[in-house]
Amino acid sequence: MLDRLRNLFKTASPPSPQTPPPVAVPVPEVAMHWWGDTRQPLPDWERIAEAERPDWSDAERDAFWTAAAERWLQALAQSLGPDYHVLSSERFLLLTALESADAQSFLKFCESARRWIVRNLGSLAQPIGGGKHVCLIFMEDDQYYDYVAHYYPEGGEYAMSSGMFVNAGYGHFALCENDADAMHPTIAHELTHALLAHLPIPTWVNEGMAVNTEHSLFPRLGDPRASLYTPKEIAQKHAAFWTAERIQEYWSGAAFHRTDDGNLLSYDLAKKMIGLAARDHDAFVPFVLAAHRDDAGQAAGEHLGYPVQHLLEAVLGQGDWTPQPQQWNGLGAAGSTGA
């Protein structure tokens, strides 16, 4: 399983030595600030960040943000009801209504998945220093959608999902409670987003890396026999759906939030494009580090040695596929990444 993920990104470095136990540091005082007029307690992270001091070490900064996150989750647990509680592991905070044994098992998986993904992302992974990862598991779909609606325009439509990485304020995962077989792939997908959140990468790069990581850890999900459509049917859907106008939705990231076939096709396209680009690891890593959402990674294509639309042509065939950022006004994507 790990070999498949390593092969995807061609990481040839030897295994990292075992991480030493974290050094305890005094927890800086945290003054919480909250947004008003929200259905559930949401911190004002920008105001909280004003307390950061430039002379803090990474460990002190990590302790500060972890303490702030713990206070947030305790308030959110109280708001959601008596079934909810907060648990902690080395690098995760979990808000859940799962039984203690199930919650601990979930945290154990999260820690293992994080080690696998960090090792394979290498220099692309976000360094420690901004607090533990936060995961919210809602026991009811209505609670989940009510929560994630805070991060979408009021009255807007968004695709159904089983979980997402909310890349806003203190980035965190939000999931619907389900069995482990369903939640584990989702957390692997969203954890990839979390570890790439410090990079201003285009949505297609972000989602393509997350889907490929998820399928590498859980190969059954990438098996064409598990798909709703055969490869031939998917190719036909791509050919029927994408036009010169619609492809700009893909480059801008907006197509990943469509509620029709454009959602599924965007993820499939991103997965295939990243699979092609990642074959050359020495070119792929600097490309990701330089890629920016403002131009869909077009300028960073110099690291690949070809324009990014060539990756798209390899999947869709010839067409008018060049990113045109000047056409993206009004196509902006939401600040959350769904799975």
C-alpha positions as CSV (number, residue, x, y, z in Angstrom):
1,M,0.0,0.0,0.0
2,L,2.8,2.4,0.9
3,D,4.8,1.4,-2.1
4,R,1.9,2.4,-4.4
5,L,1.8,5.9,-2.8
6,R,5.6,6.2,-3.0
7,N,5.6,5.1,-6.6
8,L,3.0,7.8,-7.5
9,F,5.3,10.6,-6.4
10,K,8.5,8.7,-7.1
11,T,9.9,9.4,-3.7
12,A,13.2,7.7,-3.5
13,S,14.5,8.9,-0.1
14,P,15.0,6.4,2.6
15,P,12.5,6.0,5.5
16,S,12.7,8.9,8.0
17,P,14.0,8.1,11.4
18,Q,11.4,7.8,14.1
19,T,10.2,11.1,15.3
20,P,11.3,11.9,18.8
21,P,8.7,12.5,21.4
22,P,7.4,16.1,21.4
23,V,9.0,18.4,24.0
24,A,6.5,19.9,26.4
25,V,6.3,23.7,26.2
26,P,4.3,26.1,28.3
27,V,0.9,26.8,26.6
28,P,0.7,30.6,25.8
29,E,-2.5,32.3,27.1
30,V,-5.3,32.2,24.5
31,A,-7.9,34.9,24.3
32,M,-10.8,33.5,22.2
33,H,-12.9,35.7,19.9
34,W,-16.1,34.5,18.2
35,W,-18.2,35.5,15.2
36,G,-21.7,36.6,16.0
37,D,-24.9,35.4,14.2
38,T,-23.7,31.9,13.5
39,R,-25.7,28.8,14.2
40,Q,-22.7,27.1,15.9
41,P,-19.7,28.7,17.6
42,L,-17.1,29.8,15.1
43,P,-13.9,31.5,16.2
44,D,-12.7,34.7,14.6
45,W,-9.2,33.3,13.8
46,E,-7.8,36.6,12.5
47,R,-8.4,38.3,15.8
48,I,-7.0,35.3,17.7
49,A,-3.9,35.4,15.5
50,E,-3.2,38.9,16.7
51,A,-1.9,37.4,19.9
52,E,0.9,35.5,18.1
53,R,4.4,36.7,19.0
54,P,7.3,36.8,16.4
55,D,9.7,35.4,19.0
56,W,7.8,32.1,19.5
57,S,9.4,28.9,18.5
58,D,7.5,26.4,16.3
59,A,6.7,24.4,19.4
60,E,5.2,27.4,21.2
61,R,3.2,28.4,18.1
62,D,1.9,24.9,17.8
63,A,0.9,24.8,21.5
64,F,-0.9,28.2,21.2
65,W,-3.0,27.1,18.2
66,T,-3.7,23.7,19.6
67,A,-5.0,25.3,22.8
68,A,-7.2,27.6,20.8
69,A,-8.6,24.7,18.8
70,E,-9.3,22.7,21.9
71,R,-11.3,25.6,23.4
72,W,-13.3,25.9,20.1
73,L,-14.1,22.2,20.0
74,Q,-15.2,22.2,23.6
75,A,-17.6,25.0,22.8
76,L,-18.8,23.3,19.6
77,A,-19.4,20.0,21.5
78,Q,-21.5,21.8,24.1
79,S,-23.5,23.4,21.3
80,L,-24.1,20.1,19.5
81,G,-25.3,18.1,22.5
82,P,-24.3,15.7,25.3
83,D,-23.3,12.9,22.9
84,Y,-20.3,14.9,21.6
85,H,-16.9,14.9,23.2
86,V,-13.3,15.9,22.3
87,L,-10.4,13.6,22.1
88,S,-6.7,14.2,21.4
89,S,-3.8,12.3,20.0
90,E,-0.2,13.3,19.0
91,R,-1.2,15.4,16.0
92,F,-5.0,15.3,16.0
93,L,-8.0,16.8,17.8
94,L,-11.3,15.0,17.3
95,L,-14.8,16.1,17.9
96,T,-17.2,13.2,17.7
97,A,-20.1,11.3,19.2
98,L,-18.5,7.9,18.4
99,E,-18.0,5.5,21.3
100,S,-14.6,5.9,22.9
101,A,-13.1,2.7,21.5
102,D,-14.2,3.6,17.9
103,A,-13.0,7.2,18.3
104,Q,-9.5,6.0,19.5
105,S,-9.3,3.6,16.6
106,F,-10.2,6.4,14.2
107,L,-7.4,8.6,15.7
108,K,-5.0,5.8,15.4
109,F,-5.8,5.5,11.7
110,C,-5.4,9.3,11.3
111,E,-1.9,9.2,12.8
112,S,-0.8,6.3,10.6
113,A,-2.3,7.9,7.5
114,R,-0.5,11.2,8.3
115,R,2.8,9.5,8.6
116,W,2.4,7.8,5.2
117,I,1.3,10.9,3.4
118,V,3.9,13.2,5.0
119,R,6.6,10.8,4.0
120,N,5.4,10.7,0.4
121,L,4.7,14.4,0.0
122,G,8.2,15.2,1.3
123,S,9.0,18.9,0.9
124,L,5.4,19.6,-0.3
125,A,3.9,18.8,3.1
126,Q,3.1,21.6,5.5
127,P,5.5,21.7,8.5
128,I,4.3,21.5,12.1
129,G,3.7,24.8,13.8
130,G,0.1,25.7,13.3
131,G,-1.6,23.4,15.8
132,K,-2.9,19.9,15.6
133,H,-5.2,18.8,12.8
134,V,-8.8,19.2,13.7
135,C,-11.4,16.7,12.6
136,L,-15.2,17.1,13.2
137,I,-17.4,14.0,12.8
138,F,-21.1,14.8,12.8
139,M,-23.5,12.1,13.8
140,E,-26.3,13.4,11.6
141,D,-26.3,14.6,8.0
142,D,-28.3,17.7,8.9
143,Q,-25.7,18.7,11.4
144,Y,-22.9,18.2,8.9
145,Y,-24.6,20.3,6.2
146,D,-25.7,22.9,8.6
147,Y,-22.1,23.3,9.7
148,V,-20.4,23.4,6.3
149,A,-23.1,25.8,5.0
150,H,-21.2,28.5,7.0
151,Y,-18.5,28.3,4.4
152,Y,-20.7,28.6,1.3
153,P,-22.5,31.7,-0.1
154,E,-26.0,32.0,1.4
155,G,-28.6,30.4,-0.8
156,G,-26.0,28.8,-3.0
157,E,-26.0,25.2,-4.2
158,Y,-23.1,22.8,-3.6
159,A,-22.4,19.2,-4.4
160,M,-23.3,16.4,-1.9
161,S,-20.3,15.1,0.0
162,S,-19.3,12.8,2.8
163,G,-16.6,15.1,4.0
164,M,-14.4,18.1,3.2
165,F,-11.4,20.0,4.2
166,V,-12.5,23.5,5.2
167,N,-9.6,25.7,4.1
168,A,-10.7,28.8,6.0
169,G,-9.4,30.2,9.3
170,Y,-8.1,27.2,11.2
171,G,-8.2,24.6,8.4
172,H,-10.1,21.5,9.5
173,F,-11.9,18.3,8.4
174,A,-15.6,17.9,8.6
175,L,-17.1,14.5,8.0
176,C,-20.5,12.7,8.3
177,E,-20.4,9.8,10.7
178,N,-20.2,6.5,8.8
179,D,-18.4,3.1,9.1
180,A,-14.7,3.0,9.1
181,D,-14.5,1.7,5.5
182,A,-16.2,4.9,4.3
183,M,-14.5,7.4,6.7
184,H,-10.9,6.2,6.3
185,P,-10.6,7.0,2.5
186,T,-12.2,10.4,3.2
187,I,-9.8,11.3,5.9
188,A,-6.8,10.3,3.6
189,H,-8.2,12.5,0.9
190,E,-8.9,15.5,3.2
191,L,-5.6,15.0,5.1
192,T,-3.8,15.5,1.8
193,H,-5.6,18.8,1.4
194,A,-4.6,19.8,4.9
195,L,-0.9,19.1,4.3
196,L,-1.0,21.1,1.1
197,A,-3.0,24.0,2.5
198,H,0.0,26.3,2.8
199,L,0.5,26.2,-0.9
200,P,-1.6,28.4,-3.2
201,I,-2.0,25.6,-5.7
202,P,-4.8,25.4,-8.2
203,T,-7.9,23.3,-7.3
204,W,-7.1,20.7,-10.1
205,V,-3.6,20.1,-8.6
206,N,-5.0,19.9,-5.1
207,E,-7.8,17.5,-5.9
208,G,-5.7,15.5,-8.3
209,M,-3.1,14.8,-5.6
210,A,-5.8,14.1,-3.0
211,V,-7.6,11.6,-5.2
212,N,-4.4,9.8,-6.3
213,T,-3.3,9.6,-2.6
214,E,-6.7,8.2,-1.6
215,H,-6.7,5.6,-4.4
216,S,-3.1,4.6,-3.6
217,L,-3.9,3.9,0.0
218,F,-7.2,2.2,-0.9
219,P,-6.6,0.7,-4.4
220,R,-10.2,-0.8,-4.5
221,L,-11.5,2.8,-4.9
222,G,-9.4,3.3,-8.1
223,D,-10.4,0.0,-9.6
224,P,-12.5,0.7,-12.8
225,R,-14.8,-2.1,-11.7
226,A,-15.8,0.0,-8.7
227,S,-16.7,3.0,-10.8
228,L,-20.3,4.0,-11.8
229,Y,-19.1,4.1,-15.4
230,T,-16.8,2.1,-17.6
231,P,-13.6,3.8,-18.9
232,K,-15.3,4.1,-22.3
233,E,-18.4,5.7,-20.8
234,I,-16.3,8.2,-18.8
235,A,-14.4,9.1,-22.0
236,Q,-17.7,9.7,-23.8
237,K,-19.0,11.8,-20.9
238,H,-15.8,13.9,-21.0
239,A,-16.1,14.4,-24.8
240,A,-19.8,15.5,-24.4
241,F,-19.3,17.8,-21.5
242,W,-16.2,19.8,-21.9
243,T,-16.2,22.9,-24.2
244,A,-13.8,25.8,-24.5
245,E,-16.1,27.7,-22.1
246,R,-16.7,25.0,-19.6
247,I,-13.0,24.2,-19.3
248,Q,-12.4,27.6,-17.8
249,E,-14.6,26.5,-14.9
250,Y,-12.3,23.6,-14.5
251,W,-9.2,25.7,-14.5
252,S,-10.7,28.2,-12.1
253,G,-11.8,25.4,-9.7
254,A,-15.5,26.3,-10.0
255,A,-16.4,23.0,-11.9
256,F,-15.4,21.0,-8.8
257,H,-18.5,22.4,-7.0
258,R,-21.0,21.7,-9.8
259,T,-24.0,19.6,-8.9
260,D,-24.1,17.7,-12.2
261,D,-21.7,15.4,-14.1
262,G,-19.2,18.3,-14.2
263,N,-18.3,17.5,-10.5
264,L,-17.4,13.8,-11.2
265,L,-15.7,14.6,-14.5
266,S,-13.5,17.3,-12.8
267,Y,-12.2,15.0,-10.2
268,D,-11.5,12.3,-12.8
269,L,-9.7,14.8,-15.1
270,A,-7.6,16.1,-12.2
271,K,-6.7,12.5,-11.1
272,K,-5.5,11.6,-14.6
273,M,-3.6,14.8,-15.2
274,I,-1.7,14.6,-11.9
275,G,-1.0,10.9,-12.6
276,L,0.7,12.0,-15.8
277,A,2.6,14.9,-14.4
278,A,3.9,13.0,-11.3
279,R,5.7,10.4,-13.5
280,D,8.6,12.9,-13.6
281,H,9.2,13.4,-9.9
282,D,12.1,15.8,-10.4
283,A,9.9,18.1,-12.5
284,F,6.7,17.5,-10.6
285,V,7.8,18.8,-7.1
286,P,9.1,22.2,-8.3
287,F,5.9,22.5,-10.4
288,V,3.7,22.0,-7.4
289,L,5.8,24.4,-5.3
290,A,5.5,27.1,-8.0
291,A,1.9,26.5,-9.2
292,H,-0.6,29.2,-8.3
293,R,-4.4,29.1,-8.5
294,D,-4.5,32.6,-10.1
295,D,-3.4,31.1,-13.5
296,A,-4.2,27.4,-12.9
297,G,-0.4,26.7,-12.8
298,Q,0.2,28.0,-16.3
299,A,3.4,29.9,-15.4
300,A,4.7,27.0,-13.4
301,G,4.5,24.8,-16.5
302,E,8.1,25.8,-17.2
303,H,9.1,23.3,-14.5
304,L,7.3,20.5,-16.3
305,G,8.8,21.5,-19.6
306,Y,5.4,22.0,-21.3
307,P,2.2,24.0,-20.9
308,V,-0.4,22.6,-18.4
309,Q,-3.0,22.3,-21.1
310,H,-0.8,19.5,-22.7
311,L,-1.8,17.3,-19.7
312,L,-5.4,18.0,-20.4
313,E,-4.9,17.3,-24.1
314,A,-3.5,13.9,-23.2
315,V,-6.9,13.0,-21.6
316,L,-9.4,14.9,-23.8
317,G,-7.6,15.2,-27.1
318,Q,-7.0,18.4,-29.0
319,G,-9.1,21.4,-28.2
320,D,-9.1,25.0,-27.1
321,W,-8.0,24.2,-23.5
322,T,-5.6,27.0,-22.6
323,P,-6.3,28.6,-19.2
324,Q,-7.8,32.0,-19.7
325,P,-7.8,33.7,-16.2
326,Q,-9.3,36.9,-17.6
327,Q,-12.5,34.9,-18.2
328,W,-12.8,33.6,-14.6
329,N,-14.6,36.6,-13.1
330,G,-17.7,35.2,-11.4
331,L,-16.4,31.6,-11.6
332,G,-14.7,31.6,-8.2
333,A,-14.7,28.4,-6.1
334,A,-15.7,28.1,-2.5
335,G,-13.0,28.1,0.2
336,S,-13.6,24.5,1.1
337,T,-12.5,21.3,-0.6
338,G,-15.0,18.5,-0.8
339,A,-14.5,14.8,-1.1
